[in-house]
Amino acid sequence: MKTPDKVQDLVAEVVHRYSGAHIELDPLPSRVCFLWVSLSRRHLVLKYHPTEGTGVSENFDDTPLFTGHDVAYDSLDEAINHFKSLLADAAQTEADYQPQALVLRENFPN
């Protein structure tokens, strides 16, 4: 179960850059590996296959199971670059998100 160095480097970068991300790496005996990263309210997946290429997807709460990848790459480098751009966008989206605040006053007139 050898995970490619580039995928390991990506995991290290995600851990370093996005400390609030939930990360799961699942290397299989076939040398296929899955990387799941949840950042903010977004869920990203990178699936590396040593001979069939690499797929990158963003999954939503209503995404059907096993629908395939949003984008597929022959080059692991290209897939990683796309994955990084999705992570950066997810981080920026979270930074721009301003939840509505609810203020309760103790002396509110009845």
Secondary structure by P-SEA (a helix, b strand, c coil): ccccaaaaaaaaaaaaccccbbbbbbbccccbbbbbbbcccbbbbbbbbcccbbbbbccccccccccccccccccaaaaaaaaaaaaaaaaaaaaacccbbbbbbccccc
